[in-house]
Amino acid sequence: MNLLHTGGMRSLPPFDTLPPFDALLAFDAALRHGSMTAAAAELGVTQSAVSHRIGRLEAFIGATLLERRRSGLIATAGGSALAEGLDDILGRLGDLRARCQAVRPDRRLKVGVSAALAQHWLVRRLPGFAAQPDAAGIDLVLLGQPSLARSADLDVRIGWVPVAEARSSSTQRLLFREQVFPVCHPRLLDPSAGMPAAERLATLPLLHKGRDRVEQGREWEWSTWFERLGLPGRPVAGLHVEEIGMAIAAALEGAGVALARSLLVHDAIADGRLVRLLPAELSLPSSKAHVATWPAALSGDPRVRAFVAWLAAAAEATVAAMGEPRPSA
C-alpha cells in the first residue's frame, strides 16, 4: 500500500511493525507523571488498563521500559530512547493537525483546561474575551478525556507543570504561579469562639486532596501546615477527595477546611462564599504553575496569540487583585 503526499510516493511500513498507539500514549503519560495512577487519570482509564497497555508495549519492543523507584516511575535505557523518539512523533502529529487547521481562518479554537480551573475561574471570564472585536469562538474541552490526553488534539492547552518547566518559549507562555492556603465556609469560623483562626485548624474538619505524595508538593500536606503554625498533635483523618475542584466544592458546602490555590478561590473569597483562615504572608507558593501551550505550527496564528494574550492578562489581573506577586517569564 502506498501513501500519496506532497513529496511524491512512499511506502507505508507493514502494520505489524507499528507499535500500538494507545500503549504509546499510556507510556508517555506514565513517564511524564512518574505514576500509573496519574497517567490513568489523564487518559480517563483505570490504572490496570495503563499497566496492561505498557505491558503490551514492552512485549512488542522486547524490553522493560519503566522502573518503579521511591520517587516514582523512571525510564530504563530503552524507555529513554523510546521517549526521545516519541516526543518527536507526537510533536509532529500536533503540527500536522495545526497546519491543516491553519487554512481555516473561520475555525473555532479548541482549548483544553482542567475542570477545576474552568469551573472556578475561566468560564466566568470568557464572556470578556468573546466581547472583543474579531475574537475567535472557543470550544472548551476538559483535560483527562482519553482522546485529549495530548495537546496534539488541541489548539491551546492550559497546563499545570512543575515550576522548573514553566518557562515562556515560542510554544509556551507562563500564566501564573499561585499561592496555597487554607479556606473554609464562613460559618465554620464562629467569632464568638474566641480562638485565633490558626489554632482552630486543630479543631476543624480537614479536607485532604489526593493520596499520591509523588504527584504533589508538601504545600498540600496538612502536616506541613501544622508544623509551620506550631499546632499540637497531628491532622486528624478527614474527607479525602481526588482533585482540588472537589475539595473546593466540599469547602463551599461547609464540609471542612480545604487547602486551595489562590486563583481557584479568588472569586469565592471576593463573593464571601469562602474565607481565608490565615493572613496572606503565611501562604505557601505552589510547586507548580499554569502555562498555556500550543503547537509550533500555530505560533504565528493571530487567533491563538490573541487568546493567549487575553488569558495572561486575565490571570495577571486576578493575581494583582489578590496582592500576590506576578509571574516572571
N, C-alpha and C positions, 0 to 999 in steps of 0.2 A: 504494500500500500504506500502510495506517495502522497506528500502534502505539498500543495501549491502555495508559494509565498512570494513576496516581492523580489527575493533574490534568486528565483528560479525554482528548480525541483530538488527536493531532498527526501531521503527515505526515513520513515519512522523506525525506531528500534522495535524489535519484537516485544509485544506487550508482556510476555512472561519474564522479560528482563527489567521491567519497570517496577520499582518498589511501590507498595500500597500507599496511596496518598493520605488516607485517613491516619495511617500509622506514622507517617512523616510529621503530620500536624501534631499528633499526640507526643511524639518525641520532642519536637520543637517546644511545645508548651511546658512539658515536664522539665526540660533543661533550663528554660528561661526562669521558671518559678522555683526550681530546685525542689519540687514537691509534686507527687502524683495527685494529692488532694486538690491543690490549687489548679493544676492542669485540668482536672475533671470539671472544676467549677467554671473555668474559662470556656471549655469545649461544650459544656452542657450535657455531659455524660457521667456515668459512675466512675469511681476510682478503679474498680476492677476492669472496666472497659478500656481505660487508659493503659493499665498494666498489660491487658491482653493484646492491645494494638502494638505496644512497644515490643512485646514478646514475639509477635509475628514479624516485626521489622528486624529484630535480632536474628530470627531464624532465617529470614530472607537473605540477610547480609552475611550471616555465619560468624557473628562476633558479638560480644557483650558491648553495649553502647553506654549504659549508665551504671554508676555505682552509688550505693547509699552510704553517706557519711553522717556524722553527728550534726553537721551544718546543713545537711540536705543532700539532694541528688547532685552528682557531678558527672561529667562526661569522661569516659575512658579515652584512650588514644584514638580508637576507631570512632567513638562518638564525637570527638572534637573534629575529626576530619569530615564526618558527615555534616555536622552543624555548620562548618565553614561553607561547604558547598550548598547546603540547604538555605542559608541566608541569602545567597546569591540567586538561587532559583525562585524563592518566594518574593524577593525584591523585584525580579524581572516580571513575575506574574502580576504584581501590583502595577508596575509601569505599563505593562501591556494593556491592562484594563483602563488605566488612566489615559493612555494615548487614544484608545477607542472612544472614551467618553469626551475627550477634549474637542472632538469635531462637532459636538452638540452644544452650541452656545446657550441653548434654552434649557439645559438639563438642571435638575434639582441636585443639591449637594446631599450626599448620604453621609451623615455624621454619626459615628459610634461613640457612645457615652455610657458610663455606669448608671445603673438605676438610681443610686443614691444621689449622684450629682445632678442627674436630670430632674428628679422629683423635688429635691430640696433647694436647688439653686438655678439651674439653667432654664427650665421651662418658664419660670416666672419672668425671665428677662428676654426671651426670644421675641416677643412682640416688638420690643425696641429695635431689634435688628430688622425684622420684617418691615418696619415703618420707614426704613432708609430707602432712598431712591435706588432703583435697579438692584435691590437686594435679591440674592438667589433664594429660591424656595428651599426649605430644609426638610429632609426626611430623617428623623431621629430613629436610631436603632440601638437596642440595648446590647452592650458587650456581654459576652457569656453565651450567646446563641452559637450553636455548632458551626453554622455557615459563616459566622462573622468573627471567627477566632483570630484571624489575621487582618491587618489593615489593608491587605490586598483587595478586600471586598468593600472598602470604604474610601470616600474622598478625603475625609478628615477623621482622625481618631483622637479623642481626648483620653490620654493615658495617665496612669498613676505609677511612677517609676522611682527607683532609688535616687536620692539627690545627686549622687555622683554621675548619673546618666541623664540628668535633666538640664542639658546644655543646649542653647539655641544653635541651630545649624540651618542649612539650606532646606531641610525637610522636617525641621522640628522647631518649636518655639516654647520656651518656658512660660508658663502662665502664672503660677503662684505656688508658694510653699506655705502651707497652713500651720497654725498652732493647734496643739491638742490641750484640752482642758475639760473638767467635769461640768456637766449641765444636768438640770432636772426640772420638773414641773414646779411652778411657784408654790403650789400648795404643800410641797414636801418641806419647805423652809418656813416653818412657823416662827415668826419673830418673837412670840411670847416664850419660846423655849429658853431664851437667854443663854444660848451656847454659840460660840463662833462657828461659822459655816464649815471651816476646815475640820474642826473636831467632830462635827456632826456626820462626817463621812463614815466614821466608825459605827454609827448607829443607823444609817440609812441603807435600804436595799440597793445593791450594786448590780449593774448590768455589765456582762462580760462579752466582748466582741472576739469571736474566733477562738480556736483552740490550738492552732499551729504556730508556735513561737518563732519558727524559722521564717514565717511569712510576714511578721510584723515586728516593729521595733519595741523597745522597752517602755516607750511612752504610752503604750496600750495596755500595760500590765498594772493592775491596781496596787500590787506590792511596791512598785516603783513610787507611786504617789504616797502611800503610807510611810515609806522610808523618808521621802523628801519632807513631808509635813510633820514627821516625828510622832505619828499616831501610834498608840499602843496596839498590840495584837496584830492579827493578820486579817486580810479581807475575807469576809465570810462568803461561802458559796452562794451564788445568786443565779439569776436567769442568764443562760448562755445563748447567744444568737450568732448566726453565721457571718453576717456582714453589718457594716455600720448603718445602712439605711434602716434595718430592722431595729438596731439599738436606739436610733433617734426616734423612730415611731413608738417604741416602748416608753421612752422617756417622755414623749409628748402626752402619753396616756397616764403618766404618773406612776409607772411601774417601777421606777428606780432612778438611780443616777448613772448616766452614761458618759464615757469618755468620747468626746466628739471633736471633729475637725472644724476649725473656725468658719470656713466658707459654708459648710453644710448647715450650720445652725445660726448663721448671721440673721436671716430673715425671722426665724422663730424667736430669737432674743429681742430683735427690734420690735416685734409684734407683741412681746410679753408672754409668749406661749412657753418659753423656756427661760431659765435664768442661770447665770454662771455662779458657781459656788466659791470661786477664788478670784482674787484680783488678777488682772492681765499679766502682771510681772511674774506670776507663778506658772504661767503656761509653758509648755514644752514644745519646741519645734518638731514638726513631723519629720520622720526619717525618709519620707517620700514626698514627691512633688508632682503636680499636674503639668502635663505638656500636651501640646497639640502637634500631631504628626500628619504627614501627607506623603503620597508617592512622589518620587523625584520628577516624574513626568508632569506633575501638576504644580511644580514650584513657581512657574510664572503665570499660572491661571489667575486672572483677576478676581474671580468669584471666591476662590479659596483664600487668596490674600486678603480680600475684604472681610470675609467671615472670621478668619484667624485674628486679624487686627481688631475687629469688634470684640471678639472673645477675650483677648488680652486686656483691652480697655475696660471691659465689664468686670473682669477679675480684679484689676488694679483699683477700680472704684470701690469695690466691696472691701478689699483689704484696707484701703485708705479710710473708709468709714469706720473700721474697727480699730484703727490706730496701730495696725501691725506693719512690720517692715515690708517693703515691696521687693519682689524677687529680682535678682540680678541675672543678666544673660550669661 
